[in-house]
Amino acid sequence: MNNKHLLERRSMKLIFLEHAVVQSKLKKYDNFLSDTNNHKKNLKELNIMIKDLKKEIKKLDNFEIEITEKNDLCRYTCNFSLFITNLILKIIKILNDNNNEKFQEIVFPEGDTIKQNLFPKIEIESNNFNRIHIGDIPIILRGIGVGKKIYKTMIKKLKFISSNHDDRTIDAEMIWDSIRKDKNIYTFICNKKIISFSDKYDVEKILSTLKNYFKYELKNNPDQIIMDDDFIKKYNINKL
């Protein structure tokens, strides 16, 4: 048997092993909501699943991102681990099977519907300095750093992302504020505009992109451009 076949067999064994481990971990939820008339017990069990889901997602440093549509407006979705994906699908199935308003209110307390999904969706305007948009993150996935992890993953993948205050929600403002304080990311701001770069991106490319991004501001209000402190310290460049 050659090395290629040996590696393929090992890879298949690892896949089967991962599936077996995931199925074993998911077994604890098999009898959840078995008594359809016991709403108090069922609500408690659904909350346990949600708590476990948040705990698993919180462990992740970043997400696997898959592109689903590539053009001027690129669309991406988060690829979670097999266990997290199956847990999300179990929660969705419970909601669909029971059609119970109290269950729906736990997962989507703002009146969201299951159609909004528990898999965050991301849009990137690739012809507009990678301007980022994230679909609404359900309340049960908030407060565990999902938004920041998505932004950091996209910065690592694309080298930079940007935004304009006109289309930023309060949640997005909080994410950008957290990104701005990250020492491994260079963030530059002027009035309503904000752009963040990976610290691994070539400095000349950063400067070139900044000059294009802040073209209007450089002509009219160059002193209003706020440079990143860590960028200044590393490259001794304090203005464009």
Secondary structure as GFF3:
##gff-version 3
##sequence-region A 1 240
A	DSSP	alpha_helix	3	26	.	.	.	ID=ss1
A	DSSP	three_ten_helix	27	29	.	.	.	ID=ss2
A	DSSP	alpha_helix	39	59	.	.	.	ID=ss3
A	DSSP	beta_strand	64	69	.	.	.	ID=ss4
A	DSSP	beta_strand	73	79	.	.	.	ID=ss5
A	DSSP	alpha_helix	82	98	.	.	.	ID=ss6
A	DSSP	alpha_helix	101	107	.	.	.	ID=ss7
A	DSSP	three_ten_helix	114	116	.	.	.	ID=ss8
A	DSSP	beta_strand	121	125	.	.	.	ID=ss9
A	DSSP	beta_strand	131	134	.	.	.	ID=ss10
A	DSSP	three_ten_helix	139	141	.	.	.	ID=ss11
A	DSSP	alpha_helix	146	158	.	.	.	ID=ss12
A	DSSP	beta_strand	160	164	.	.	.	ID=ss13
A	DSSP	three_ten_helix	165	167	.	.	.	ID=ss14
A	DSSP	alpha_helix	170	180	.	.	.	ID=ss15
A	DSSP	beta_strand	185	190	.	.	.	ID=ss16
A	DSSP	beta_strand	193	198	.	.	.	ID=ss17
A	DSSP	alpha_helix	203	213	.	.	.	ID=ss18
A	DSSP	alpha_helix	215	220	.	.	.	ID=ss19
A	DSSP	three_ten_helix	222	224	.	.	.	ID=ss20
A	DSSP	alpha_helix	229	235	.	.	.	ID=ss21
###
